[in-house]
Amino acid sequence: MVIKVFLATSSGSTAIKKKQQDVVGFLEALKVDYTQLDIACNEENRMWMRQNVPTEMKPSNGIPLPPQIFNDDNYCGDYDTFFNAKEDNTVYSFLGLPPPPGSKDKEVPVEERNGETQAEEEQAADREEEEAEEEAPADGDEEQEEEAEDDRDEEELQSEFCVLTASPVRASPEEEEAEAQEGEEDVEEEEQEEEAE
C-alpha cells in the first residue's frame, strides 16, 4: 500500500501551500510512507488526480484542489477530510492503514472511509437527541423554570440598577433636623470665639 499525496509545488495560494505542508508534516510525524506527486509540473498526475477523485467529493466547479490523498488507487480524501480524521484521531483508518499497536485509531473498511457512514450518522442523531433531552425540562417543570429564570433576571436587573443609580443615603427628617441644629450650634460657637478674640 502506497499513500499518494497530490500536491502543487508551485501553487500561488498560501492557503493551499499551508494545507499541503500540514498533511505532509503530519504524515512525516507519524512516520507514514507516502509519495508526493506534483500536479503543477506533471500533467499526467493532474489528470489522474482529477479523474480519480469521486464526483461527490469534487467541489462545485468540478476541479479538485490539492492536497488530495489516495491509498494506491483508493481515494482517501482531501485536506478537510484529512483534518477531520486528524482531529478525531482516526488518521490510520482514513488512510486505510492498520493502526500501530496501542493506537486509539480503529481500522475502518475502505467503503466507510469516503464520507460519513450510517453508524456515524446514527451516532450524530443520538447525540442530538440526548442534547435536546438535556435542554428540554420535564413537562411540569417548564413553567417553574421559566418563572425562576425571570425572577433571577429581574433580581439581577434590580441590583444592577441600584448600583448604577446609587445616591448617597438620605437621612430621615428627624436626623436632618438634628444635623441642622448641630450645624447652627457650631456656627454660634465659632462666632463667639471670634468675638472673644
C-alpha positions, -999 to 999 in steps of 0.1 A, spaced: 0 0 0 14 33 -11 -1 66 2 -1 91 -26 -4 128 -18 -11 150 -48 5 184 -43 11 216 -64 47 226 -57 44 259 -75 10 270 -61 4 307 -58 -21 302 -30 -7 304 5 -38 285 18 -31 256 -5 6 256 5 -2 256 42 -27 227 38 -1 207 18 25 214 45 1 203 72 -7 170 55 30 162 47 42 173 81 17 151 99 24 121 77 61 125 84 55 129 122 35 96 121 63 80 100 39 70 73 54 61 40 40 83 13 48 96 -22 44 132 -33 30 136 -68 33 171 -83 3 182 -103 18 216 -112 47 202 -133 32 169 -144 1 169 -165 -4 131 -161 -5 134 -123 -30 163 -126 -53 143 -150 -51 111 -129 -60 130 -97 -89 148 -113 -103 116 -128 -100 96 -96 -115 119 -71 -151 107 -67 -177 130 -82 -195 135 -49 -162 147 -34 -154 173 -61 -161 210 -55 -190 227 -73 -166 238 -101 -156 201 -107 -119 207 -102 -104 193 -70 -76 213 -54 -45 198 -38 -38 182 -15 -57 151 -25 -48 118 -7 -50 83 -21 -41 48 -9 -28 32 -41 -59 38 -64 -84 42 -35 -94 77 -27 -89 87 9 -99 123 9 -89 160 6 -75 183 32 -108 188 50 -115 151 55 -78 146 65 -81 173 91 -113 158 105 -96 124 107 -67 141 124 -90 158 149 -109 125 156 -76 106 159 -85 83 130 -58 91 105 -47 55 100 -83 44 92 -86 74 70 -55 63 51 -67 27 50 -36 16 70 -36 -7 100 -31 13 132 1 8 151 -2 -11 184 -15 10 213 -32 35 189 -67 48 196 -74 46 159 -96 17 147 -93 0 113 -123 10 91 -132 -6 58 -125 15 27 -161 19 17 -168 36 51 -138 60 49 -151 80 20 -178 102 36 -200 97 66 -211 61 74 -245 51 85 -231 44 120 -216 79 122 -249 94 111 -268 74 138 -243 84 165 -247 120 155 -285 117 156 -283 100 190 -261 128 204 -285 155 191 -315 137 208 -296 135 241 -287 171 239 -323 180 232 -335 159 261 -309 176 284 -320 211 273 -358 204 275 -371 203 310 -398 178 322 -434 187 313 -444 202 346 -411 219 354 -410 241 323 -432 269 337 -414 268 370 -380 270 354 -391 299 332 -405 318 363 -374 311 383 -353 324 354 -375 355 350 -371 361 388 -333 358 386 -332 381 356 -354 407 374 -332 405 405 -301 409 385 -315 440 367 -327 455 400 -293 450 416 -275 465 386 -300 494 385 -294 501 422 -256 500 417 -258 523 387 -282 548 402 -269 547 438 -272 580 455 -259 590 489 -281 576 517 -306 602 528 -312 607 565 -347 607 580 -363 641 586 -355 639 623 -319 632 616 -317 660 591 -332 684 617 -307 673 644 -278 678 619 -291 713 611 -293 722 648 -257 709 653 -246 730 624 -263 761 639 -247 754 672 -212 751 656 -217 784 638 -227 801 670 -197 787 688 -174 800 661 -190 834 662 -185 836 700 -148 825 697 -142 853 671 -158 879 694 -137 867 723 -105 873 704 
